Amino acid sequence: MADKKVIVVAGATGAQGGSLVRAILNDAEGGFRARAITRDASSDKAKQLAELGADVVEADVADLESLKKAFAGAYGAYCVTFFWDHFSPAKELEHANNLATAAKDANLKHVIWSTLEDTRNWVPLDDDRMPTLMERYKVPHFDAKGEANHFFANLGVPTTFLLTSFYWENFIYFGSGPQRGPDGKLSVTFPMGDKKLASIGVEDIGKCAYGIFKKGLEYVGKTVAISG
């Protein structure tokens, strides 16, 4: 186990991070070890990951020094932030910058940054088809993640930019599921017209990320979009 490459997984008790930790642990001969970082190593979810075989370390994306300690000696990292914890693009950018800085400090060989499209590249701020929010965003949780890409690029961190998509699990856990209308029928409503919704099972995000790490440095500097 000592010669296995350590992958630090941010948000390890969350949806994306947890799925990657499980993907690594389910491949005992895969050559990688999971270092799961969480704000509270005593939480039930953190204990479950430890029982499965993950190395659980306390760190906080808002605390750069804790991230530097957690990243030290690792081969790579999966970097993800959770916008819905604070609904703040400014904090999203701060946390992403901390992750990129810690990765640079640790001289990691491969980082996956879980990002989203910056919608302002398609709908400029002066385009009134969509309202402008907070004076600088169209879709804050997308735009801030896309804007944060430059932290990794500018620091020269060897990064794969992973574009994820809507989790199917959101229909269960995030209030996006069927609602009963006045006629008593259940329906799912999204403001999309006749367009298709790119979606994915959250466990598949971890499997895809793990597959990218197993490809070595093949996807460094590239953007990979996943849905299924």
Steps between C-alpha positions, in 0.01 A plus 500: 500500500793732562585516129150596392444849363297715739202687360370774730124531465336826600137483606548134579178471699302668221354360181789539255786453742340200664442331166870535410616369839280193451625449144861502623429269793305256282810446285740345748762426233466835325815660636329790675411588857226741609572779745155632586490854632208626703432778747393247764675164517263393778189523281314180413583534130870551574503197728335291228775596254766413757338160555513439126875568503541869422753716681280772652662839563340818630532805275279785388491661155471836680827435687801502267749375758284198581484418129877527462544246780238268351656515150860447613663189355210412272512414131176667399177655618135524412393858564134587538314778677142508629327822394175405674667516839521880477345619168796740463703532177766688698545207737496261205792687348683518832464126559608412146803725533591330828478158337713606204757665727525193723540278194780720369669507842493120518635465143219261410541312175132491400197694623142464387299819549124442498374802312205625296453716193522876544165590343615858435697365204164429333269752668692826561405721793331750267277228352153546648383148417611418853519730803842605626547400864733665752598740218742252344345155456232332293506162674715557810578140593604422141679825428708507818629146444586579140667825605707307756666291228767767461633444851620152401617608155685813613683314777613232256324222688476189275123490482220315328186715489202272560161631390237311694124514448170483686487210746208261460505484880384863510152369423509334842713721722499852362135585451501455123275195499142462378240742633127434506306751293140628541380202296660259746760379252870488578731684263856629476530855367815673375517823295671330205246488220570196285872480587661195656638507855853365537501285815703236679487267798730641765684170550599516134673834559740330739558213258575743216738703716677185610530391138667832418754451780570146377586641157802673652560847358310443175224747587709769669420837345179368346133553572290186536119521507298211638133401499318172462 
